[in-house]
Amino acid sequence: MKKTAKLLPLKEVMSYSLGLFGFQLIVGYLNSYQAEFYSTVMAADLAIVGALILVVRVISALFDPVVGNLVNRTNGKRGKLKPFILMSLVPLALLTILIFVEVPITGFGLYVYIFFTFLLFSMAMTLGDVPSNALASIATPDPTERTNLVSISNTFRAIGLSAAAAVIPVVCILVPGGSAVIVEKGAADNAIASNEYLISAIVIAVAGCLLFSLIYFINKERVPYKAEKTSFKDMLVTLKGNKPFLLVVISCFLGFGRQIQTGIAVQAANAVMGSQNYVLIIGLTGGIGAVVSMAFMPVLIKKLGEKKVYIGMSVYGFVLSMITFFVGYGSLPVMLVLLFLTGMQFGVVNLLPVIMTADSVDYNEYKTGKRSEGTFYAVLSLTVKVTLALGTALGLVILRFAHYEGALGGNQPDGTADIVYFAYAAVPGIFSLLSIIPILKYDLFGKKKLEIAAELQARRQSDSEKVEN
């Protein structure tokens, strides 16, 4: 393919990356601390909370195609994607804070409250999530630039997801009489207080949304498009005809158990290591591993292609997960080293579906003449939400089966810590292996991908010349 001039300036790469960092800072805080807040502060049943989170994410995921359809129909002065990011900022910030407000409600009313506040939050998140992910596909028509953008921005995304775990321990240190002091394993007097959850939520909500707004103000949408009125039937037909994307979606669903670590990180730190605040250590350890692997992704993809990289790193993830489970338990230094190495798989599995979806958008334009970013990224967002919900629900059900009690710290019933550690360390690897199955048939990489990009570039150039004439 003919080499094109660089279109994407560093300023936009950084604004997009920082924007995703801010967004994931909020998501990471909810993922890590929401269930524990409800359990320890609001006295909610973890298994019921897990079921509610699953139901809400499935219901709210139905909002993703709605947003995708609106994106396809939009053609404003600020673009087709950025207006939705702007609309998401205020509700996203307010609802993040509201979720961590201790309210005087008990029993059935509490679960109703949890359901509706989280549902509204999830809808606000969708309003920003779908367009911000889709922006990568139209920020530049060059597939190499796009891969680099996705790699760099997803590195920041992974840091943001893990950084949430660093905020609350700092707040606990700064709040007078806070719970940040790490006591000996087995202690039960260092639970995070309700005001510490709330202060952390305010800090994260404000900082996260300010960073997220950078995408609206700085980034540009460069790939030409036309606003199209599409029905949900049209969206289904579009998806049905795109085999590469369907394989990506099926792979994500088969690998849903990889998300269990995000959902029970706080509980794993509490049960295995003796304090909720140890989540900073195990969370950042795995997060750093993911960030390191992302840094090498563009090189690996260029040499091997998306398919081989995905399969290879998923097998790697399975092997390291098993080693972490059988060797890491009982020795903190060994555990942290293995969690770092295991975390390297997540950099790949979180990054490649975004790249593959952008390639699928190109494939759809190549086959039909329509890009439909809204459709593809809405379904990707839906997939991520549902699989995260399934992973979190699975983790919380395992916690209930293990008789986990948040207020007991490391002084859990016999066998509880062993089961929690199995869920945290071994289960993700098992699901990584399952996720490979659909990818064995994936063929949108290498020469085929470059030929499609070249053909699309030629078509756009021809259309531009026709308009000028």
Secondary structure, 3 states (H helix, E strand, C coil): CCCCCCCCCHHHHHHHHHHHHHHHHHHHHHHHHHHHHHHHCCCCCHHHHHHHHHHHHHHHHCHHHHHHHHHHHCCECCECCHHHHHHHHHHHHHHHHHHCCCCCCCHHHHHHHHHHHHHHHHHHHHHHHHHHHHHHHHCCCCHHHHHHHHHHHHHHHHHHHHHHHHHHHHHHHHCCCCCCCCCCCCCCCCCCCHHHHHHHHHHHHHHHHHHHHHHHHHCCCCCCCCCCCCCHHHHHHHHHCCHHHHHHHHHHHHCHHHHHHHHHHHHHHHHHHCCHHHHHHHHHHHHHHHHHHHHHHHHHHHHHCHHHHHHHHHHHHHHHHHHHHHHCCCCHHHHHHHHHHHHHHHHHHHHHHHHHHHHHHHHHHHHHCCCCHHHHHHHHHHHHHHHHHHHHHHHHHHHHHCCCCHHHCCCCCCCHHHHHHHHHHCHHHHHHHHCHHHHCCCCCCHHHHHHHHHHHHHHHHHHHHHHHC
